[in-house]
Amino acid sequence: MKKKLLSILKKMPLFFRNPIIRNNLRLDESKIENVIFKVADNKEELEQAYKLVHDVYLNEDYTDDNSVGLRIKLINALPNTTTFIGKIGNQVIITMTLFEDSNLKLPMDELYNDELNQLRNQGRKIMEVGGLASHPDHRKNNQMLPTALVKIMLTYSMKYLKIDDQVIMVNPKHVWVYESLFLFEKIGMVKYYQNVKNNPAVPLKLDLRTCSEKAKKIYQHKPFKKNLYYFLFQMNGSFIKLPKVKRPLYIWTPEMLSYFFEYKTNLFQLADKRILAYIKEKHLMQKEFSSLRDIA
């Protein structure tokens, strides 16, 4: 879609804008034929993903440079925080992370605690989407990369983690993608987020209990290359690699935790002892749960 047309569409009411944007969707699997989408489950994949986010955010003026060249937070150390990647061979070219809700709260809580607490108070299990970054050499004119990444994230969220809502903070200039194509809904007003150098953010939510049916109503009668419902929720693409057993994948070893949170960064050293104890307890519980399920 040409930039000038897109800038005009962004200003239009949703009821007029959405059909035009959805009609311009092109789902061409040939553009990802060499890409494998998976959960980052080893040190090398995670390090490439954290570096890619740092480099892209630095280029977009969302962050300052740091000594290790990685964008990583304490919340990344939680066992169910999950980083998804698309890779060609051994090179990670796109990534996105799903942050686990816990006593540490979510990054969004800094701006939108009231909005998130409304969901929590309804007994809904939420996780936050963040850390989206793609390599500039593979980004241009390839909407399939982020779309396939959304597919694996949705599949994992619904079938492996069994969460109710995904929440996300988005720069206002990108809100149209999430609203018009992926059916996210606004849950708050524009605010300015200090953690990305005071760039503006809009909070969005995707109800995973209903999103499949909503997508079906909108996309099911569209031709194959415009049918986002089929692509996201029905198609079993060979480019998606997930474990056969549908439970949270526990990837962490003590060595990996030490490498990222003690050697590469000093996040564990700076953290409150009670928080470190809490993180350790969460890992012990998840590791024990995974072991018991293996036995069963």
C-alpha positions as a Markdown table, in Angstrom:
| # | Residue | x | y | z |
|---|---|---|---|---|
| 1 | Met | 0.0 | 0.0 | 0.0 |
| 2 | Lys | 1.5 | 3.3 | -1.0 |
| 3 | Lys | 2.5 | 5.7 | 1.8 |
| 4 | Lys | 0.3 | 8.6 | 0.7 |
| 5 | Leu | -2.8 | 6.4 | 0.5 |
| 6 | Leu | -2.0 | 4.9 | 3.8 |
| 7 | Ser | -1.6 | 8.3 | 5.5 |
| 8 | Ile | -5.0 | 9.2 | 4.2 |
| 9 | Leu | -6.6 | 5.9 | 5.4 |
| 10 | Lys | -5.2 | 6.3 | 8.9 |
| 11 | Lys | -7.3 | 9.4 | 9.4 |
| 12 | Met | -10.5 | 7.8 | 8.2 |
| 13 | Pro | -13.2 | 6.4 | 10.5 |
| 14 | Leu | -12.8 | 2.7 | 11.2 |
| 15 | Phe | -15.9 | 1.6 | 9.4 |
| 16 | Phe | -14.5 | 3.1 | 6.1 |
| 17 | Arg | -10.9 | 2.4 | 6.7 |
| 18 | Asn | -11.0 | -1.3 | 7.7 |
| 19 | Pro | -12.5 | -2.8 | 4.5 |
| 20 | Ile | -9.9 | -1.0 | 2.3 |
| 21 | Ile | -7.0 | -2.1 | 4.4 |
| 22 | Arg | -8.2 | -5.7 | 4.7 |
| 23 | Asn | -8.7 | -5.8 | 0.9 |
| 24 | Asn | -5.1 | -4.8 | 0.4 |
| 25 | Leu | -3.8 | -7.7 | 2.5 |
| 26 | Arg | -1.6 | -10.1 | 0.5 |
| 27 | Leu | -0.8 | -13.5 | 2.2 |
| 28 | Asp | 2.0 | -14.8 | 0.1 |
| 29 | Glu | 3.8 | -17.8 | 1.7 |
| 30 | Ser | 6.6 | -17.6 | -0.8 |
| 31 | Lys | 7.9 | -14.6 | 1.0 |
| 32 | Ile | 8.6 | -16.7 | 4.1 |
| 33 | Glu | 9.6 | -20.0 | 2.5 |
| 34 | Asn | 13.1 | -20.1 | 4.0 |
| 35 | Val | 12.0 | -18.8 | 7.4 |
| 36 | Ile | 11.3 | -20.9 | 10.5 |
| 37 | Phe | 9.2 | -19.5 | 13.3 |
| 38 | Lys | 9.7 | -20.9 | 16.8 |
| 39 | Val | 10.2 | -20.2 | 20.4 |
| 40 | Ala | 13.7 | -19.0 | 21.1 |
| 41 | Asp | 14.9 | -21.9 | 23.3 |
| 42 | Asn | 18.7 | -21.5 | 23.6 |
| 43 | Lys | 21.3 | -18.9 | 24.5 |
| 44 | Glu | 22.3 | -18.1 | 21.0 |
| 45 | Glu | 18.7 | -17.5 | 19.8 |
| 46 | Leu | 17.8 | -15.3 | 22.8 |
| 47 | Glu | 21.0 | -13.3 | 22.5 |
| 48 | Gln | 20.3 | -12.6 | 18.8 |
| 49 | Ala | 16.7 | -11.6 | 19.6 |
| 50 | Tyr | 17.7 | -9.3 | 22.4 |
| 51 | Lys | 20.4 | -7.7 | 20.2 |
| 52 | Leu | 18.0 | -7.3 | 17.3 |
| 53 | Val | 15.5 | -5.4 | 19.6 |
| 54 | His | 18.3 | -3.2 | 20.9 |
| 55 | Asp | 19.6 | -2.3 | 17.5 |
| 56 | Val | 16.2 | -1.6 | 15.9 |
| 57 | Tyr | 15.0 | 0.4 | 18.9 |
| 58 | Leu | 18.2 | 2.4 | 18.8 |
| 59 | Asn | 17.8 | 3.1 | 15.1 |
| 60 | Glu | 14.1 | 4.2 | 15.7 |
| 61 | Asp | 15.2 | 6.4 | 18.6 |
| 62 | Tyr | 13.3 | 4.4 | 21.2 |
| 63 | Thr | 16.3 | 3.7 | 23.3 |
| 64 | Asp | 19.9 | 4.8 | 24.0 |
| 65 | Asp | 22.9 | 2.6 | 23.4 |
| 66 | Asn | 24.1 | 0.4 | 26.2 |
| 67 | Ser | 27.4 | -1.4 | 26.9 |
| 68 | Val | 26.1 | -4.9 | 26.2 |
| 69 | Gly | 24.0 | -4.1 | 23.1 |
| 70 | Leu | 21.0 | -6.1 | 24.3 |
| 71 | Arg | 17.5 | -4.9 | 25.3 |
| 72 | Ile | 16.6 | -7.1 | 28.2 |
| 73 | Lys | 14.7 | -6.5 | 31.4 |
| 74 | Leu | 14.2 | -8.4 | 34.7 |
| 75 | Ile | 10.8 | -9.6 | 33.5 |
| 76 | Asn | 12.6 | -11.6 | 30.7 |
| 77 | Ala | 13.8 | -13.8 | 33.5 |
| 78 | Leu | 10.4 | -15.1 | 34.4 |
| 79 | Pro | 9.9 | -18.7 | 33.2 |
| 80 | Asn | 6.8 | -18.1 | 31.1 |
| 81 | Thr | 8.0 | -14.9 | 29.4 |
| 82 | Thr | 8.4 | -16.2 | 25.9 |
| 83 | Thr | 10.4 | -14.9 | 23.0 |
| 84 | Phe | 9.4 | -15.8 | 19.5 |
| 85 | Ile | 11.7 | -15.6 | 16.5 |
| 86 | Gly | 11.8 | -16.0 | 12.8 |
| 87 | Lys | 15.1 | -17.3 | 11.5 |
| 88 | Ile | 16.8 | -18.1 | 8.3 |
| 89 | Gly | 19.4 | -20.7 | 8.9 |
| 90 | Asn | 21.1 | -19.6 | 12.2 |
| 91 | Gln | 20.2 | -15.9 | 11.8 |
| 92 | Val | 17.3 | -14.4 | 13.7 |
| 93 | Ile | 15.6 | -11.9 | 11.4 |
| 94 | Ile | 12.4 | -11.0 | 13.4 |
| 95 | Thr | 11.4 | -11.3 | 17.1 |
| 96 | Met | 8.6 | -10.6 | 19.5 |
| 97 | Thr | 8.2 | -11.3 | 23.2 |
| 98 | Leu | 5.2 | -12.3 | 25.3 |
| 99 | Phe | 5.8 | -11.0 | 28.9 |
| 100 | Glu | 4.4 | -13.0 | 31.8 |
| 101 | Asp | 2.1 | -11.3 | 34.3 |
| 102 | Ser | 3.2 | -11.7 | 37.9 |
| 103 | Asn | 4.0 | -9.9 | 41.1 |
| 104 | Leu | 6.6 | -8.0 | 39.1 |
| 105 | Lys | 3.7 | -6.5 | 37.0 |
| 106 | Leu | 4.0 | -5.8 | 33.3 |
| 107 | Pro | 5.9 | -3.0 | 31.5 |
| 108 | Met | 2.5 | -1.5 | 30.6 |
| 109 | Asp | 1.6 | -1.1 | 34.3 |
| 110 | Glu | 3.9 | 1.9 | 34.4 |
| 111 | Leu | 1.4 | 3.8 | 32.4 |
| 112 | Tyr | -1.8 | 1.7 | 32.4 |
| 113 | Asn | -2.0 | 0.0 | 35.7 |
| 114 | Asp | -5.7 | 0.9 | 36.2 |
| 115 | Glu | -6.7 | -0.5 | 32.8 |
| 116 | Leu | -4.8 | -3.8 | 33.4 |
| 117 | Asn | -6.2 | -4.1 | 36.9 |
| 118 | Gln | -9.7 | -4.0 | 35.4 |
| 119 | Leu | -8.8 | -7.1 | 33.4 |
| 120 | Arg | -7.1 | -8.8 | 36.4 |
| 121 | Asn | -10.1 | -8.1 | 38.7 |
| 122 | Gln | -12.3 | -9.9 | 36.2 |
| 123 | Gly | -10.1 | -13.0 | 36.8 |
| 124 | Arg | -8.6 | -12.8 | 33.3 |
| 125 | Lys | -5.1 | -14.1 | 32.6 |
| 126 | Ile | -3.2 | -11.5 | 30.7 |
| 127 | Met | 0.3 | -11.3 | 29.1 |
| 128 | Glu | 1.9 | -8.3 | 27.3 |
| 129 | Val | 3.2 | -8.3 | 23.8 |
| 130 | Gly | 6.5 | -6.3 | 23.3 |
| 131 | Gly | 9.9 | -6.3 | 21.9 |
| 132 | Leu | 8.9 | -6.5 | 18.2 |
| 133 | Ala | 11.8 | -6.0 | 15.9 |
| 134 | Ser | 12.8 | -7.1 | 12.4 |
| 135 | His | 16.0 | -6.9 | 10.6 |
| 136 | Pro | 16.1 | -4.1 | 8.0 |
| 137 | Asp | 17.4 | -6.3 | 5.3 |
| 138 | His | 14.2 | -8.5 | 5.5 |
| 139 | Arg | 11.6 | -5.9 | 6.4 |
| 140 | Lys | 10.8 | -4.0 | 3.2 |
| 141 | Asn | 7.6 | -5.0 | 1.4 |
| 142 | Asn | 7.3 | -8.2 | 3.5 |
| 143 | Gln | 4.1 | -8.1 | 5.6 |
| 144 | Met | 4.3 | -11.9 | 5.9 |
| 145 | Leu | 7.1 | -11.8 | 8.5 |
| 146 | Pro | 5.2 | -10.0 | 11.2 |
| 147 | Thr | 1.9 | -11.8 | 10.2 |
| 148 | Ala | 3.5 | -15.3 | 10.6 |
| 149 | Leu | 5.1 | -14.1 | 14.0 |
| 150 | Val | 1.6 | -13.1 | 15.1 |
| 151 | Lys | 0.3 | -16.5 | 14.1 |
| 152 | Ile | 2.8 | -18.5 | 16.2 |
| 153 | Met | 2.3 | -16.1 | 19.2 |
| 154 | Leu | -1.5 | -16.5 | 19.0 |
| 155 | Thr | -1.2 | -20.3 | 18.7 |
| 156 | Tyr | 1.1 | -20.4 | 21.7 |
| 157 | Ser | -1.0 | -18.0 | 23.8 |
| 158 | Met | -4.2 | -19.8 | 23.2 |
| 159 | Lys | -3.1 | -23.5 | 23.2 |
| 160 | Tyr | 0.0 | -23.6 | 25.3 |
| 161 | Leu | -0.4 | -20.8 | 27.9 |
| 162 | Lys | -4.2 | -20.6 | 27.8 |
| 163 | Ile | -4.4 | -16.9 | 28.5 |
| 164 | Asp | -7.4 | -14.7 | 28.1 |
| 165 | Asp | -6.0 | -11.4 | 26.8 |
| 166 | Gln | -3.0 | -10.1 | 25.1 |
| 167 | Val | -2.2 | -6.5 | 25.8 |
| 168 | Ile | 0.2 | -4.2 | 24.0 |
| 169 | Met | 1.5 | -0.6 | 23.9 |
| 170 | Val | 1.8 | 0.7 | 20.3 |
| 171 | Asn | 3.1 | 3.9 | 18.8 |
| 172 | Pro | 0.0 | 5.8 | 17.5 |
| 173 | Lys | 1.3 | 5.6 | 13.9 |
| 174 | His | 1.1 | 1.8 | 14.0 |
| 175 | Val | -2.3 | 1.4 | 15.8 |
| 176 | Trp | -4.1 | 0.9 | 12.4 |
| 177 | Val | -2.3 | -2.4 | 11.8 |
| 178 | Tyr | -3.4 | -3.9 | 15.1 |
| 179 | Glu | -7.0 | -2.5 | 14.9 |
| 180 | Ser | -7.8 | -3.0 | 11.3 |
| 181 | Leu | -6.0 | -6.4 | 10.6 |
| 182 | Phe | -5.6 | -8.2 | 13.9 |
| 183 | Leu | -8.7 | -6.8 | 15.7 |
| 184 | Phe | -7.1 | -5.4 | 18.8 |
| 185 | Glu | -9.2 | -2.8 | 20.7 |
| 186 | Lys | -8.1 | 0.4 | 22.5 |
| 187 | Ile | -8.4 | 0.3 | 26.3 |
| 188 | Gly | -6.9 | 3.7 | 27.2 |
| 189 | Met | -5.7 | 7.1 | 26.1 |
| 190 | Val | -2.4 | 8.1 | 24.5 |
| 191 | Lys | 0.4 | 8.6 | 27.0 |
| 192 | Tyr | 4.2 | 9.1 | 26.8 |
| 193 | Tyr | 6.4 | 6.2 | 27.8 |
| 194 | Gln | 9.7 | 7.1 | 29.5 |
| 195 | Asn | 11.1 | 3.6 | 28.8 |
| 196 | Val | 11.1 | 4.3 | 25.0 |
| 197 | Lys | 12.5 | 7.9 | 25.3 |
| 198 | Asn | 9.0 | 9.5 | 25.9 |
| 199 | Asn | 7.6 | 8.3 | 22.6 |
| 200 | Pro | 3.7 | 8.2 | 22.6 |
| 201 | Ala | 1.9 | 4.9 | 23.3 |
| 202 | Val | -1.6 | 3.6 | 22.9 |
| 203 | Pro | -2.8 | 0.6 | 25.0 |
| 204 | Leu | -4.6 | -2.2 | 23.1 |
| 205 | Lys | -6.1 | -5.5 | 24.0 |
| 206 | Leu | -7.0 | -8.7 | 22.1 |
| 207 | Asp | -9.6 | -11.0 | 23.7 |
| 208 | Leu | -8.3 | -14.4 | 22.9 |
| 209 | Arg | -11.6 | -16.0 | 23.9 |
| 210 | Thr | -13.4 | -14.3 | 21.0 |
| 211 | Cys | -10.8 | -13.2 | 18.4 |
| 212 | Ser | -11.1 | -16.4 | 16.3 |
| 213 | Glu | -14.8 | -16.0 | 15.8 |
| 214 | Lys | -14.5 | -12.3 | 15.1 |
| 215 | Ala | -11.8 | -12.9 | 12.5 |
| 216 | Lys | -14.0 | -15.7 | 11.0 |
| 217 | Lys | -16.9 | -13.3 | 10.5 |
| 218 | Ile | -14.7 | -10.7 | 8.8 |
| 219 | Tyr | -12.4 | -12.9 | 6.7 |
| 220 | Gln | -14.0 | -16.2 | 6.0 |
| 221 | His | -15.5 | -15.3 | 2.7 |
| 222 | Lys | -12.4 | -13.6 | 1.4 |
| 223 | Pro | -10.1 | -15.2 | -1.2 |
| 224 | Phe | -7.3 | -17.4 | 0.1 |
| 225 | Lys | -4.6 | -14.7 | -0.1 |
| 226 | Lys | -6.7 | -12.2 | 1.9 |
| 227 | Asn | -8.2 | -14.7 | 4.4 |
| 228 | Leu | -6.4 | -13.8 | 7.6 |
| 229 | Tyr | -8.8 | -16.0 | 9.6 |
| 230 | Tyr | -7.7 | -19.1 | 7.8 |
| 231 | Phe | -4.0 | -18.1 | 8.0 |
| 232 | Leu | -4.0 | -17.4 | 11.7 |
| 233 | Phe | -6.4 | -19.9 | 13.1 |
| 234 | Gln | -6.9 | -22.8 | 10.6 |
| 235 | Met | -3.8 | -23.4 | 8.5 |
| 236 | Asn | -1.0 | -25.7 | 9.7 |
| 237 | Gly | 2.0 | -24.1 | 8.2 |
| 238 | Ser | 5.2 | -26.0 | 8.0 |
| 239 | Phe | 7.0 | -22.8 | 8.8 |
| 240 | Ile | 5.7 | -22.9 | 12.4 |
| 241 | Lys | 7.7 | -25.2 | 14.8 |
| 242 | Leu | 6.1 | -25.7 | 18.2 |
| 243 | Pro | 6.3 | -28.7 | 20.6 |
| 244 | Lys | 3.7 | -31.4 | 20.2 |
| 245 | Val | 2.7 | -31.3 | 23.8 |
| 246 | Lys | 0.6 | -28.2 | 24.4 |
| 247 | Arg | 2.0 | -26.8 | 27.7 |
| 248 | Pro | 4.4 | -23.9 | 28.4 |
| 249 | Leu | 7.9 | -24.7 | 27.2 |
| 250 | Tyr | 10.5 | -24.4 | 30.0 |
| 251 | Ile | 13.8 | -23.4 | 28.3 |
| 252 | Trp | 15.9 | -22.1 | 31.2 |
| 253 | Thr | 19.0 | -23.6 | 32.7 |
| 254 | Pro | 20.9 | -22.0 | 35.6 |
| 255 | Glu | 23.8 | -21.3 | 33.2 |
| 256 | Met | 21.5 | -19.3 | 30.8 |
| 257 | Leu | 20.0 | -17.3 | 33.7 |
| 258 | Ser | 23.4 | -16.5 | 35.0 |
| 259 | Tyr | 24.7 | -15.6 | 31.5 |
| 260 | Phe | 21.9 | -13.0 | 30.7 |
| 261 | Phe | 21.2 | -11.6 | 34.2 |
| 262 | Glu | 24.6 | -11.7 | 35.9 |
| 263 | Tyr | 27.3 | -11.9 | 33.2 |
| 264 | Lys | 25.8 | -9.9 | 30.3 |
| 265 | Thr | 23.8 | -7.6 | 32.6 |
| 266 | Asn | 23.7 | -6.9 | 36.4 |
| 267 | Leu | 19.9 | -7.2 | 36.6 |
| 268 | Phe | 20.1 | -9.9 | 39.3 |
| 269 | Gln | 22.7 | -7.9 | 41.4 |
| 270 | Leu | 20.5 | -4.8 | 41.3 |
| 271 | Ala | 17.2 | -6.6 | 42.1 |
| 272 | Asp | 15.7 | -6.6 | 45.5 |
| 273 | Lys | 16.3 | -9.9 | 47.3 |
| 274 | Arg | 12.6 | -10.6 | 47.7 |
| 275 | Ile | 12.2 | -10.2 | 43.9 |
| 276 | Leu | 15.0 | -12.6 | 43.3 |
| 277 | Ala | 13.5 | -15.1 | 45.7 |
| 278 | Tyr | 10.2 | -14.8 | 43.9 |
| 279 | Ile | 11.8 | -15.4 | 40.4 |
| 280 | Lys | 13.6 | -18.4 | 41.8 |
| 281 | Glu | 10.4 | -19.8 | 43.2 |
| 282 | Lys | 8.6 | -19.3 | 39.9 |
| 283 | His | 11.3 | -21.3 | 38.1 |
| 284 | Leu | 11.2 | -24.1 | 40.6 |
| 285 | Met | 7.5 | -24.4 | 40.3 |
| 286 | Gln | 7.6 | -24.3 | 36.5 |
| 287 | Lys | 10.5 | -26.8 | 36.3 |
| 288 | Glu | 8.7 | -29.1 | 38.7 |
| 289 | Phe | 5.5 | -28.8 | 36.8 |
| 290 | Ser | 7.2 | -29.6 | 33.5 |
| 291 | Ser | 9.0 | -32.6 | 35.0 |
| 292 | Leu | 5.7 | -34.0 | 36.5 |
| 293 | Arg | 4.0 | -33.6 | 33.1 |
| 294 | Asp | 6.9 | -35.5 | 31.4 |
| 295 | Ile | 6.4 | -38.4 | 33.9 |
| 296 | Ala | 2.6 | -38.4 | 33.4 |
